Structures are given as C-alpha cells and as structure tokens.
Amino acid sequence: MDIISHTLTGVAVGTVIATISNGSWKRKSLIILIGGFGGALPDFDAISLWSKFDQTIGSLLNLDNSGKEIYFGKFWYSHHAALHSILAPIILILLSIIPYSIINKDLEISKIKANVIKRKYSILAFFFGFIFHLLEDMPTPASVWGGVNLFFPSSGYIGGFGKIWWWNNYDLVLIIFSVIVLNLLVNIIPKSYYFIKIRTSIVLFSLGLMLFLFQINTRAVNFSYSGHTTNYNNFESQSKLIQKEILGESLFNTMTKIDNKIPLNF
Ligand SMILES: [Zn+2]
C-alpha cells in the first residue's frame, strides 16, 4: 500500500489514542503526529530503491548487492523484511527510551518504568500506527516477497493476498480520512464527557475498519501475482476502473487530480 494511506492510518490511530489521553491539544497533537510517523516508518526499508543508494549508502557500507537487488530481495534489510515485523517497533521503542534515560542519568529500572508510563500514549500511537501499516500491506499482491515478514526473525512471510492494488485505493483513503476528521471533532467535546468520547472514538475507528475490510474484500478483480508480472499496467488500470465505479465520475476525478499533484505513489 502507498505511504500516504499508511501515514493517514497512523494519524487515525493517533486520534483515537489522543481521545483516550484526555490531555491538552499540544499533547494530543504530538500523539497524533507520532501515530502518523509510526504509520510511515516501515517503508523506510524502501530506501534501497533510491536512485543514489548505490553511490552513497551502498558504497559506504561496502554492500555486495545493488539497491535494487536489496529492495526486491529477501535480506533482513530488504523491503517488507525486518522493518515490516512486530519486533521492529518494539526495538525502536526501546531504543528511544534508553538514550533518553542515559542522558537524564535515570538508569534505574523504576525510573525507566516511570518514563515509559509517562509516555505511554505516544508509545501506543507509534506501536499501533506501525502495526496497522503491516496489516495494510498484507492484502496487496505477493510480488517477490509474498507478504510481510511479520514474525521476523522467523523467515515466514504473511500476506500477498492480491485483494487490492499497490496504490490508488481512493475509497480506502477516504474512509481513513473520514475517521480522522470525525475523531478530531470528538476531541472538541468538553473533557467532562470523557467516557462518551472514548466510546465514540473507538466505535468510529471500528466502523471505519469494518468498512475498510468490506471494501478490500469486495473488489471485482483479483490482483494476485507472484514474482514480477507483465500484466502490471493492466492491473493498475483495472484498479482505477474499480475506483471510478465506487466513487462515481466526479469524486474519482477530484481524487485523481489530488493524486496527480502529489509526487508520490498514491
Ligand atoms: Zn510497507
């Protein structure tokens, strides 16, 4: 799935956790931003596809394989590998806590624990934003990876179901965006309605999730392929045709215009 959908999903996760946090708007904004960051981060492993990768990182690390070979390969640092696992956010969270504790000379377990509790909402937003990215990558085609390496260091890959195309899933983006907007509105409600707010936020997210699952499971086209496909452009145009049918001509054209303005696959 594309980086914009993933980032927005992390933001949506962040809005739910922001409601639960019941903090100031400053704290809530930080939680939402961290959720978005967690949603985007797994695709950092696509850096090997960067046009200057071989001259820079590749040569610095004296790598035997080209960036393209790494990206489409099965190395632990390939796309959809270690950085697309449950272990990755756990390690990253630990790495973010330990240096902070060293700087503040708070290396006692009780103080580290207190620090984690203090930052629990940001940690949760990051973790679940990250995990939802991994789940969203599973319904895309198997291609060379066959899903994501969810339980790294185990070598198994999960997903590659071919239920949706890699990008241009505008219907899904609109669902995610609606969840964000509605949950931000929930956050405007006064703090005294805390429990109603939490329930509403979770219900809105769950409804969005159900609608999302309904949409990906009712595509009229099977996008499954493994390895590389000569049918790539045909799949892409079929995916766009599905979007036109779902959204109608006018909304589809608006989404296409937005898509064309964004210099990323969307
Ligand atoms: Zn990904």
Residues whose N, C-alpha, C, O or C-beta is under 5 A from the ligand:
A	BS01	ZN	P42 D43 D137
